[in-house]
Amino acid sequence: MKTRERLTEAYEEADVIEFDDDARFVFVSDSHRGDGSKADEFARNKAVFVTALRHYDDERFTLIENGDNDDLWEFNPRHILKANKATFDLLRTFHLDGRYLRLFGNHDIQMRKPGYVSQHFDRRVNPVTRAWEPLLPGLQVHAALVLRHRDTGQELFVVHGHQGDLPNDQNWWMTMWSYRLFWKRLHALGFRSPSSPIANSFKRHKVERNYVKWIRNHRVALICGHTHRERFPLGNDLPYFNSGACIFPDSMTALEIEKGAISLVTWRVEADVNGYLHVVRRVLLGPEPLATFDIRHVPDSQLADSSTGRRIADVDEATDDAPAPAQP
């Protein structure tokens, strides 16, 4: 089934969340949390991620993890929980406060089954007492969400973005076992599977073209991840947003919605004038009013056919995994 058909299916079955201009959302994807081994890309950015989550908790944001946040293709969930206690402590805080929404992607597609989520994420073993303790009881994991503005009716379609990507959707089971038996070992040495849109620029561009065609046909803004390439529409671009990833060298990207506007931000490690390292937040683009991206009533003749937007790297596809410099 094609990407656009799978996206339409997800959109029609998505749970609807109503919001207004007082709402605060942050979207993060592709954390690929692992077990702390050499194959765990998240390990190097753990401090950056925890710092960002503490900020969003303090500012009362609703956290939306939109897929591939726990890498269940490569790692045992018990080992992921053990290696990321501080992260899951924060996720528990968001969850218990009703400010945590979780979507599954291809690398955590097992979480589409409530029984799997309950078995592995309802509770965990305390590393000190060795006793079981609650973690994320009753967590509901979504395939997709539609955020609908109460006053204007404008919708934002939130999904991971793997839908219709054959090896990562319909044939995910086969691809998962290739990761576990083969690519996981090469992953630790820096190699990537060619089935991933991250390593295959042709596949990535094809997937993104299908995103944009879906947006044009349905007149709904799309927020996703999957490609590990941050995107924010510019000028007359169609409203395709991508939250990027949390596993760039010393940095992560995210999308924020606050006061009825959306921004693309990066959290990164920077040195101050004295050479001390700090985790800092930088705004890459925005804030831009959400109404700017409401294309429901725009004539077909005025709609763009594409969405170039902001990319992680424009000069060399070989450097696509490195984030662009932050704007001051």
Residue, then its C-alpha position, 0 to 999 in steps of 0.5 A: m500500500k502506498t504512503r499516501e493511502r496509508l497516511t489517509e488510513a491513519y488520518e481517518e482513524a486518528d484520535v482527536i485532541e482539541f486545543d486552543d492558543d493557551a496550549r503548549f506542545v513539544f514534539v520529539s521523535d527518533s530518540h532511539r533509546g537503547d541499552g547504553s552499549k556502543a550501538d546505542e546512539f541515544a547514549r551520547n545525547k542523554a544529558v541533552f534530552v533530559t535537560a530539554l525535558r526538564h525545561y518542558d516540564d517546568e514550562r508545563f508543555t504537553l510532550i508528544e513523542n511521535g515515534d521511534n523513541d525506544d528502539l525495540w528493534e535492537f534492544n530489549p525493553r528491560h535493558i532500555l529502562k535500566a539504562n535510561k532511569a532519569t529519562f523515564d523518571l521524567l516521562r513518568t512525571f509527564h504521564l501522571d500529570g496527563r501531559y504525555l502523548r505517545l505514538f509508535g513508529n517503525h522501530d517501536i511498532q510493537m507498542r501498537k499492542p496494548g498488551y505489549v505496552s502494559q507488560h513492558f512499560d506499566r512497571r519497572v524494577n527499582p535498581v536499588t531495592r530490586a522491587w517492582e514499582p509503577l512506571l507508565p501505568g495505563l499508557q495509551v500508544h497511538a498510531a496517529l493524532v489529529l490536533r484540532h483548534r477549538d476556535t478555528g477548526q484548523e487541524l494538525f495531523v501528527v504521525h511518525g511517517h513510516q506509513g507505506d514505507l514498505p520495509n519499515d511498515q508492511n515488512w517491518w518484521m523481516t527488517m527488524w530481524s535483519y537489524r537484530l541479527f546483522w545490522k545491530r553489530l555494524h550499527a555499533l561501527g557506524f554503518r546504517s541499513p540501506s532500508s532506512p531513509i536516513a542512509n538512502s537519500f533517494k528513499r528519503h526524498k521519495v517519502e517526503r514527496n509523498y508527504v507533500k502530495w498528501i498535504r496538498n490533497h487533504r489540505v491538512a498540515l503534517i507533523c512527523g519524524h522518521t527521516h531524521r531530517e528537520r523540516f519547517p515550511l518557508g515562504n509558500d511551502l506546503p505545511y510539512f513539519n518534521s521534528g528531526a531527531c534526538i541523536f545528532p552529535d551533541s544535539m537534538t531538534a524539536l517542534e514547539i507550539e506555544k501561544g498559537a505559534i509553532s517553532l523549530v528548535t535545537w538543544r545542543v551542547e555549547a561552550d561558554v567564554n570560559g570553555y565550560l560546556h552547557v546545554v542550550r536551546r536555540v530557535l532555528l525558525g519561528p515562532e510562526p502563527l499556526a494560522t499561516f499554515d491553514i490551507r483549507h481555503v487556498p485556491d488550488s492555483q495558489l498552492a505550492d507543489s512542493s515543500t523545500g523548507r529548512r533541511i539539516a544539510d543542503v550542501d552535501e547529502a553525505t552530511d545529512d545526519a549533521p544539523a545545520p548551524a543554529q540561527p542567532 
